[in-house]
Amino acid sequence: MDKNGKIYVAGHRGMVGSAICRELEKQGYHNIVTRTHGELDLQRQEQVEAFFAAEKPDYVFLAAAKVGGIVANQNALADFMYDNMMLEMNVIHSAWKNGCKKLLFLGSSCTYPRMAPQPMTESCLLTGELEKTNEAYALAKISGLKYCEFLNRQYGTDYISVMPTNLYGPNDNYHPTHSHVLPALIRRFHEAKESGAGSVTCWGDGSPLREFLYVEDLANLCVFLMNHYSGSETVNAGTGKELTIRELTQLVAKVVGYTGKIEWDTTKPNGTPRKLLDVSKATALGWTYRTELEDGIRLSYQDFLTNPMRAER
């Protein structure tokens, strides 16, 4: 990327978008364009078209999305599909129409089949049934990354996609029911410690295996890929390491300082049994993650404590 090129980061207030902005500035990119939702509704085609026609960004990081945990996904399937498909199609299409040199689309590892061979390679996309609890979100994300691929094939664009594993870090959403597992656990154990609760109940049986990537590491990879990768196949973003949800709860409790009992509500869903990404492609390109999980959780807990607005969401 040209250091003086105009870069639009869609979703700059979110966890991923804000991390990308910080990484870009760290690396000397200062011509960054952003818009709040109030200034630009990405679900409104006419607004997006007018924005791109006026600004004509050279590069786009598409990090805007409607996201949430199992409960949010299950309760708002139609919303998750519509909102995500509309905003991503509007942005990608307008980027193409206005001569954007390169675009990076943020996918999600939930787009891989529920029972995909582990660790999951990029080539296993669309080879099996999706996890039902987040099927709508996954279908929307698949549509976005396939649209990038089809534009590349039909019009010779240079639009790439990255497939992150479970993310966490600064600017996360700590809502008790609408957040992802790790920030939800941080909030739950913190409140249990503060109230002196003797136990904390977690969903499922704790057996699913999960991988977690610190969002600052993802942002570093995104900028790296914009400079070093071209291709229609997505690139997995992860650590290549996994642990059980039970182990994760113990680790979060340790970092937060909660010493009570951890119980399990097995009437609640576990979600996908295992989600581990094969990160050999990113490694071969010359990139590896930097932040170990316990260190990242400590940094995330500090973010939770020092950002009251995040804790209230």
VOLUM-217088 format. One record per residue: residue in one letter; x, y, z of N, C-alpha, C in turn. Coordinates in steps of 0.2 Angstrom, whole numbers, padded with zeros to 4 digits, always signed. Layout:
BEGIN
AXYZXYZXYZ;...
END
This chain:
BEGIN
M+0004-0006+0000+0000+0000+0000+0004+0006+0000;D+0002+0011-0004+0006+0018-0004+0004+0021+0003;K+0010+0023+0006+0009+0027+0012+0005+0033+0012;N+0004+0036+0006+0000+0042+0006-0007+0040+0003;G-0008+0034+0002-0015+0032-0001-0020+0033+0004;K-0026+0034+0001-0032+0035+0006-0035+0029+0008;I-0036+0027+0014-0038+0021+0017-0044+0022+0020;Y-0049+0018+0018-0056+0018+0022-0056+0012+0026;V-0057+0013+0033-0058+0008+0037-0066+0008+0039;A-0070+0003+0037-0077+0002+0038-0077-0001+0045;G-0081+0002+0050-0082-0001+0056-0076+0001+0061;H-0074+0007+0060-0068+0009+0064-0069+0009+0072;R-0075+0009+0074-0077+0010+0081-0077+0003+0084;G-0077-0002+0080-0078-0009+0083-0071-0011+0085;M-0071-0017+0088-0065-0020+0091-0059-0021+0085;V-0062-0024+0080-0057-0026+0074-0055-0019+0070;G-0060-0015+0069-0059-0009+0065-0054-0004+0069;S-0055-0003+0075-0051+0001+0079-0044-0001+0080;A-0043-0008+0080-0037-0011+0080-0033-0010+0074;I-0037-0010+0068-0034-0009+0061-0031-0002+0061;C-0035+0003+0063-0033+0010+0063-0027+0011+0067;R-0027+0008+0073-0021+0009+0077-0014+0006+0074;E-0015+0000+0070-0010-0003+0067-0008+0001+0061;L-0012+0003+0057-0010+0008+0051-0006+0014+0053;E-0009+0017+0059-0005+0023+0061+0002+0021+0064;K+0002+0016+0067+0009+0013+0070+0014+0012+0064;Q+0011+0010+0058+0015+0008+0052+0016+0014+0048;G+0014+0020+0050+0015+0026+0046+0010+0028+0040;Y+0004+0025+0041-0002+0026+0036-0006+0031+0040;H-0007+0037+0038-0011+0043+0041-0016+0045+0037;N-0017+0044+0031-0023+0046+0027-0029+0041+0027;I-0031+0041+0033-0037+0036+0035-0043+0039+0035;V-0048+0037+0032-0055+0039+0032-0060+0035+0036;T-0064+0038+0040-0068+0034+0044-0075+0038+0044;R-0080+0034+0045-0087+0037+0046-0091+0033+0052;T-0094+0037+0056-0098+0033+0061-0105+0031+0058;H-0108+0027+0061-0115+0024+0058-0120+0030+0057;G-0119+0035+0062-0124+0041+0061-0122+0045+0055;E-0116+0045+0053-0114+0048+0047-0115+0045+0040;L-0114+0038+0041-0115+0034+0035-0118+0027+0037;D-0124+0026+0035-0127+0019+0036-0125+0014+0030;L-0121+0010+0032-0118+0005+0027-0124+0001+0024;Q-0129+0000+0027-0135-0004+0024-0139+0000+0019;R-0137+0006+0018-0141+0010+0013-0137+0012+0007;Q-0139+0008+0002-0135+0008-0004-0133+0015-0007;E-0138+0020-0007-0137+0026-0010-0132+0030-0006;Q-0132+0029+0001-0127+0033+0005-0120+0030+0004;V-0119+0024+0003-0113+0021+0002-0110+0023-0005;E-0114+0023-0010-0112+0025-0016-0110+0032-0016;A-0114+0036-0013-0112+0044-0013-0105+0044-0009;F-0104+0041-0004-0098+0041+0000-0092+0039-0004;F-0093+0034-0008-0087+0031-0012-0086+0036-0018;A-0091+0038-0021-0090+0043-0026-0087+0049-0024;A-0088+0052-0018-0085+0058-0015-0078+0057-0013;E-0076+0051-0009-0070+0050-0006-0065+0046-0011;K-0068+0041-0014-0063+0037-0019-0057+0034-0015;P-0058+0030-0010-0052+0028-0006-0048+0023-0011;D-0042+0023-0010-0037+0018-0013-0038+0011-0011;Y-0039+0011-0004-0039+0004+0000-0044+0004+0005;V-0047-0002+0005-0053-0003+0010-0052-0009+0015;F-0053-0008+0021-0053-0013+0026-0060-0014+0028;L-0064-0019+0026-0071-0020+0028-0071-0024+0034;A-0071-0020+0040-0072-0023+0047-0079-0022+0050;A-0083-0019+0046-0090-0017+0049-0094-0024+0049;A-0098-0025+0054-0102-0031+0054-0107-0031+0060;K-0112-0034+0059-0117-0036+0065-0114-0042+0068;V-0112-0042+0074-0109-0048+0077-0112-0049+0084;G-0111-0056+0087-0114-0057+0093-0113-0065+0095;G-0114-0067+0101-0113-0074+0103-0119-0078+0101;I-0119-0084+0104-0124-0089+0102-0131-0087+0103;V-0133-0083+0109-0140-0081+0110-0142-0076+0105;A-0137-0071+0104-0139-0066+0099-0140-0069+0092;N-0136-0073+0090-0137-0076+0083-0143-0080+0083;Q-0145-0084+0088-0151-0088+0088-0157-0084+0088;N-0157-0079+0092-0163-0075+0092-0164-0070+0087;A-0159-0069+0082-0160-0064+0077-0157-0066+0071;L-0159-0072+0068-0156-0075+0062-0157-0071+0056;A-0163-0068+0055-0165-0064+0050-0161-0058+0050;D-0160-0054+0056-0157-0048+0056-0149-0049+0055;F-0146-0054+0057-0139-0056+0056-0138-0057+0049;M-0142-0060+0045-0141-0062+0038-0142-0055+0034;Y-0148-0052+0035-0149-0046+0031-0144-0040+0032;D-0143-0039+0039-0139-0033+0040-0132-0034+0037;N-0129-0040+0038-0122-0041+0036-0122-0042+0028;M-0127-0045+0025-0126-0045+0018-0127-0038+0015;M-0131-0034+0017-0133-0028+0014-0126-0023+0015;L-0123-0023+0021-0118-0018+0022-0112-0021+0018;E-0110-0027+0018-0104-0029+0014-0105-0029+0007;M-0111-0031+0004-0112-0030-0003-0111-0023-0005;N-0114-0018-0001-0114-0011-0003-0107-0009-0003;V-0103-0010+0002-0096-0008+0002-0092-0011-0003;I-0092-0017-0004-0088-0021-0009-0090-0018-0016;H-0096-0018-0018-0098-0016-0024-0096-0008-0026;S-0097-0004-0021-0095+0003-0022-0088+0004-0022;A-0084+0000-0019-0077+0000-0019-0075-0002-0027;W-0078-0007-0029-0076-0009-0036-0078-0003-0041;K-0084-0001-0040-0087+0004-0045-0082+0011-0045;N-0079+0012-0040-0075+0018-0039-0068+0017-0039;G-0065+0011-0042-0058+0010-0043-0054+0009-0037;C-0057+0006-0032-0053+0004-0026-0047-0001-0028;K-0041+0001-0027-0035-0003-0029-0035-0010-0025;K-0037-0010-0019-0037-0016-0015-0041-0016-0009;L-0045-0021-0008-0050-0022-0002-0048-0028+0002;L-0049-0028+0008-0048-0033+0013-0055-0034+0016;F-0058-0040+0016-0064-0042+0019-0063-0047+0025;L-0066-0045+0030-0065-0049+0036-0071-0054+0036;G-0069-0061+0036-0074-0066+0036-0074-0068+0044;S-0075-0075+0044-0076-0078+0051-0075-0085+0050;S-0072-0088+0055-0071-0096+0055-0077-0100+0056;C-0083-0096+0058-0089-0100+0058-0092-0101+0051;T-0089-0099+0046-0091-0100+0039-0089-0107+0037;Y-0084-0110+0041-0082-0117+0039-0087-0122+0042;P-0088-0128+0038-0093-0133+0040-0092-0135+0048;R-0098-0137+0051-0098-0138+0058-0093-0144+0059;M-0093-0149+0055-0089-0155+0056-0083-0155+0051;A-0080-0150+0050-0074-0149+0045-0068-0153+0048;P-0064-0156+0044-0058-0159+0047-0054-0154+0050;Q-0051-0156+0056-0047-0152+0060-0039-0153+0059;P-0035-0148+0059-0037-0141+0059-0040-0139+0052;M-0044-0134+0052-0047-0132+0046-0043-0128+0041;T-0042-0131+0035-0039-0127+0030-0044-0122+0026;E-0041-0118+0022-0045-0113+0018-0049-0117+0013;S-0047-0122+0011-0050-0126+0005-0056-0130+0008;C-0058-0130+0014-0063-0134+0017-0070-0130+0017;L-0069-0123+0015-0075-0119+0014-0080-0122+0009;L-0087-0122+0011-0092-0125+0007-0092-0132+0006;T-0089-0136+0010-0088-0143+0009-0093-0147+0014;G-0097-0144+0018-0101-0147+0023-0106-0143+0026;E-0110-0145+0030-0116-0142+0034-0113-0137+0039;L-0116-0131+0039-0114-0126+0044-0117-0127+0051;E-0114-0124+0056-0116-0124+0063-0123-0120+0063;K-0128-0123+0065-0135-0120+0065-0136-0114+0069;T-0132-0114+0075-0133-0108+0079-0130-0102+0077;N-0126-0102+0071-0124-0096+0068-0124-0096+0061;E-0129-0100+0058-0129-0101+0051-0130-0095+0047;A-0135-0091+0050-0137-0084+0046-0131-0080+0045;Y-0127-0079+0050-0121-0075+0050-0116-0078+0045;A-0115-0084+0046-0110-0088+0042-0112-0087+0034;L-0118-0088+0033-0120-0087+0026-0119-0080+0023;A-0120-0075+0027-0119-0068+0025-0111-0067+0024;K-0107-0070+0028-0100-0069+0027-0097-0073+0021;I-0100-0079+0020-0098-0083+0014-0100-0079+0008;S-0106-0075+0008-0108-0072+0002-0103-0066+0001;G-0100-0063+0006-0096-0057+0005-0089-0059+0002;L-0086-0065+0005-0080-0067+0003-0080-0070-0004;K-0086-0073-0006-0087-0076-0013-0088-0070-0018;Y-0091-0065-0016-0092-0059-0020-0085-0056-0022;C-0081-0056-0017-0074-0053-0018-0070-0058-0023;E-0071-0064-0022-0068-0069-0027-0071-0068-0034;F-0077-0067-0035-0080-0067-0041-0078-0060-0045;L-0078-0055-0041-0075-0049-0044-0068-0050-0046;N-0064-0053-0043-0057-0054-0045-0057-0058-0051;R-0061-0063-0052-0062-0068-0058-0065-0064-0064;Q-0070-0060-0063-0073-0057-0068-0070-0050-0070;Y-0068-0046-0066-0065-0040-0067-0058-0038-0065;G-0054-0043-0063-0047-0043-0062-0046-0038-0056;T-0050-0038-0051-0049-0034-0045-0044-0038-0040;D-0042-0034-0035-0037-0037-0030-0040-0037-0024;Y-0045-0040-0023-0049-0040-0016-0048-0047-0013;I-0046-0046-0007-0044-0052-0003-0048-0053+0004;S-0048-0059+0007-0052-0060+0013-0047-0064+0018;V-0049-0062+0024-0045-0066+0030-0050-0069+0034;M-0049-0075+0037-0054-0079+0040-0051-0079+0048;P-0053-0075+0052-0051-0075+0059-0054-0080+0063;T-0050-0083+0068-0053-0087+0073-0057-0083+0078;N-0058-0085+0084-0062-0081+0089-0057-0075+0091;L-0060-0069+0091-0056-0064+0093-0057-0061+0100;Y-0053-0057+0103-0054-0054+0109-0049-0048+0110;G-0050-0044+0114-0045-0038+0115-0048-0032+0117;P-0044-0026+0116-0047-0019+0118-0053-0018+0113;N-0057-0014+0116-0063-0012+0113-0068-0017+0111;D-0068-0023+0115-0072-0028+0114-0079-0027+0117;N-0084-0031+0116-0091-0030+0118-0092-0035+0124;Y-0093-0032+0130-0094-0036+0136-0101-0037+0138;H-0106-0036+0134-0113-0037+0136-0114-0044+0138;P-0118-0045+0144-0119-0051+0147-0122-0057+0142;T-0126-0055+0137-0129-0060+0133-0127-0059+0126;H-0125-0053+0124-0124-0052+0117-0117-0052+0115;S-0112-0054+0119-0105-0054+0118-0103-0061+0116;H-0097-0062+0114-0094-0068+0113-0091-0071+0119;V-0089-0077+0119-0088-0081+0125-0082-0078+0130;L-0077-0076+0127-0071-0074+0131-0073-0067+0135;P-0075-0062+0131-0077-0056+0135-0083-0057+0140;A-0088-0061+0138-0093-0063+0142-0091-0066+0149;L-0086-0070+0148-0083-0073+0154-0079-0068+0159;I-0076-0064+0155-0072-0058+0159-0077-0054+0163;R-0083-0052+0160-0088-0049+0164-0091-0053+0170;R-0092-0059+0168-0096-0063+0173-0092-0065+0179;F-0085-0066+0178-0081-0068+0184-0079-0061+0187;H-0079-0056+0184-0077-0050+0188-0083-0048+0192;E-0089-0048+0190-0095-0047+0194-0096-0052+0199;A-0094-0058+0198-0095-0063+0203-0090-0061+0209;K-0084-0059+0207-0079-0058+0212-0081-0051+0216;E-0084-0046+0213-0086-0040+0216-0091-0042+0221;S-0096-0046+0219-0102-0047+0223-0101-0053+0228;G-0095-0056+0228-0093-0062+0232-0097-0068+0231;A-0100-0069+0225-0104-0075+0223-0100-0081+0224;G-0103-0086+0227-0099-0093+0228-0098-0097+0222;S-0102-0096+0217-0101-0100+0211-0103-0096+0204;V-0101-0098+0199-0103-0095+0192-0105-0101+0188;T-0111-0100+0184-0113-0105+0180-0112-0103+0173;C-0109-0108+0169-0107-0107+0162-0111-0112+0158;W-0112-0110+0152-0116-0114+0147-0112-0120+0145;G-0116-0125+0143-0114-0132+0140-0110-0136+0146;D-0106-0140+0143-0102-0144+0148-0095-0143+0148;G-0093-0138+0144-0086-0136+0144-0081-0140+0140;S-0084-0144+0136-0080-0148+0132-0077-0146+0125;P-0081-0141+0122-0079-0139+0115-0072-0136+0115;L-0068-0137+0110-0062-0134+0109-0062-0128+0105;R-0058-0122+0108-0058-0116+0104-0051-0113+0104;E-0050-0109+0099-0044-0105+0097-0046-0098+0098;F-0041-0094+0101-0042-0087+0102-0036-0083+0099;L-0038-0077+0096-0032-0073+0093-0033-0066+0096;Y-0028-0063+0098-0028-0056+0101-0029-0051+0095;V-0034-0047+0096-0036-0043+0090-0030-0038+0087;E-0026-0036+0091-0020-0032+0089-0016-0037+0084;D-0015-0043+0085-0012-0048+0081-0015-0048+0074;L-0022-0049+0074-0026-0049+0068-0025-0043+0064;A-0025-0037+0067-0024-0031+0064-0017-0030+0060;N-0012-0033+0064-0006-0033+0061-0006-0038+0055;L-0009-0043+0055-0010-0048+0049-0013-0045+0043;C-0019-0041+0045-0023-0038+0040-0018-0033+0036;V-0014-0029+0039-0010-0024+0036-0005-0028+0032;F-0002-0033+0035+0003-0037+0032+0000-0040+0025;L-0006-0043+0025-0009-0046+0019-0010-0041+0014;M-0012-0035+0016-0013-0030+0011-0007-0028+0007;N-0001-0029+0010+0005-0028+0007+0009-0034+0004;H+0007-0040+0006+0010-0046+0004+0006-0051+0001;Y+0000-0050+0000-0004-0056-0003-0009-0054-0008;S-0010-0058-0013-0015-0057-0018-0018-0064-0020;G-0025-0064-0020-0027-0071-0022-0035-0071-0019;S-0038-0076-0023-0046-0076-0021-0047-0081-0015;E-0042-0085-0014-0043-0089-0008-0042-0086-0002;T-0046-0086+0004-0045-0083+0010-0039-0085+0013;V-0037-0082+0019-0031-0083+0023-0034-0084+0030;N-0032-0090+0033-0034-0091+0040-0030-0086+0045;A-0033-0084+0050-0030-0080+0055-0031-0083+0062;G-0026-0086+0064-0026-0089+0071-0019-0090+0074;T-0019-0094+0079-0013-0096+0083-0011-0103+0081;G-0016-0107+0079-0014-0114+0078-0014-0118+0085;K-0017-0115+0090-0017-0118+0097-0024-0117+0100;E-0026-0122+0103-0033-0123+0106-0033-0125+0113;L-0039-0124+0116-0040-0126+0123-0048-0127+0124;T-0050-0131+0129-0057-0132+0130-0060-0126+0133;I-0066-0125+0133-0070-0120+0136-0069-0120+0143;R-0069-0126+0146-0068-0127+0153-0061-0124+0155;E-0056-0126+0151-0049-0123+0153-0049-0116+0152;L-0053-0113+0147-0053-0106+0146-0057-0102+0152;T-0062-0105+0155-0065-0102+0161-0061-0102+0167;Q-0057-0107+0167-0052-0108+0173-0046-0102+0172;L-0044-0101+0166-0039-0096+0165-0042-0089+0166;V-0048-0088+0164-0051-0081+0165-0052-0080+0172;A-0055-0085+0176-0056-0084+0183-0049-0083+0186;K-0044-0086+0184-0037-0085+0187-0035-0077+0186;V-0036-0075+0180-0033-0068+0178-0038-0063+0182;V-0044-0064+0182-0049-0060+0186-0048-0060+0193;G-0046-0066+0196-0045-0066+0203-0051-0069+0206;Y-0055-0073+0203-0061-0076+0206-0059-0083+0208;T-0061-0084+0214-0059-0091+0217-0065-0095+0219;G-0071-0093+0217-0077-0098+0218-0077-0104+0214;K-0083-0107+0214-0084-0113+0210-0087-0112+0203;I-0085-0115+0199-0087-0115+0192-0092-0121+0190;E-0098-0119+0189-0103-0125+0187-0105-0124+0180;W-0108-0130+0178-0110-0130+0171-0118-0132+0170;D-0121-0128+0165-0128-0129+0164-0128-0133+0157;T-0129-0139+0158-0128-0144+0152-0135-0144+0147;T-0140-0140+0150-0146-0139+0146-0145-0134+0140;K-0139-0130+0141-0138-0125+0136-0133-0128+0131;P-0133-0125+0124-0129-0128+0119-0122-0126+0120;N-0118-0131+0117-0111-0131+0117-0108-0127+0111;G-0112-0127+0105-0110-0124+0099-0106-0130+0095;T-0102-0127+0091-0097-0132+0087-0092-0136+0091;P-0092-0142+0091-0087-0146+0095-0080-0144+0095;R-0078-0142+0089-0070-0140+0089-0070-0135+0083;K-0066-0130+0084-0064-0125+0079-0057-0123+0079;L-0053-0126+0075-0046-0125+0075-0043-0123+0068;L-0040-0118+0067-0038-0116+0060-0031-0118+0059;D-0031-0121+0052-0024-0122+0050-0021-0115+0047;V-0016-0113+0051-0013-0107+0049-0006-0107+0045;S-0005-0113+0042+0001-0114+0038+0002-0109+0032;K-0004-0107+0030-0004-0102+0024-0001-0096+0026;A-0003-0093+0032-0001-0087+0034+0006-0087+0036;T+0008-0093+0039+0015-0094+0041+0020-0094+0035;A+0017-0097+0030+0022-0098+0024+0023-0091+0021;L+0018-0087+0022+0018-0080+0019+0023-0076+0023;G+0025-0078+0029+0030-0075+0034+0027-0071+0040;W+0020-0073+0042+0017-0070+0047+0016-0075+0053;T+0017-0073+0059+0015-0077+0065+0012-0073+0070;Y+0007-0076+0075+0005-0072+0080+0010-0070+0085;R+0008-0065+0090+0013-0063+0094+0011-0064+0102;T+0004-0063+0103+0002-0063+0110-0001-0069+0112;E+0002-0072+0118-0001-0078+0121-0007-0077+0124;L-0011-0082+0125-0018-0081+0127-0019-0078+0134;E-0015-0080+0139-0015-0078+0146-0013-0070+0146;D-0008-0069+0142-0006-0061+0142-0011-0057+0139;G-0015-0060+0134-0020-0056+0130-0026-0055+0135;I-0028-0060+0139-0033-0060+0143-0032-0055+0149;R-0026-0054+0151-0024-0049+0156-0025-0042+0153;L-0023-0041+0147-0023-0035+0143-0031-0033+0142;S-0035-0038+0141-0042-0037+0140-0045-0036+0146;Y-0043-0039+0152-0046-0037+0158-0045-0030+0160;Q-0039-0028+0159-0037-0021+0160-0042-0016+0156;D-0043-0018+0149-0047-0014+0145-0054-0014+0148;F-0057-0019+0150-0063-0020+0154-0064-0015+0160;L-0058-0015+0164-0058-0011+0170-0058-0003+0168;T-0054-0002+0163-0053+0005+0162-0057+0009+0157;N-0062+0005+0154-0067+0007+0149-0074+0006+0151;P-0076+0010+0155-0083+0009+0158-0088+0008+0153;M-0088+0012+0148-0093+0011+0143-0093+0004+0140;R-0088+0001+0139-0087-0006+0137-0090-0011+0142;A-0089-0009+0148-0092-0014+0153-0100-0013+0154;E-0102-0007+0152-0110-0006+0153-0113-0009+0147;R-0110-0011+0141-0114-0013+0135-0117-0020+0136;
END
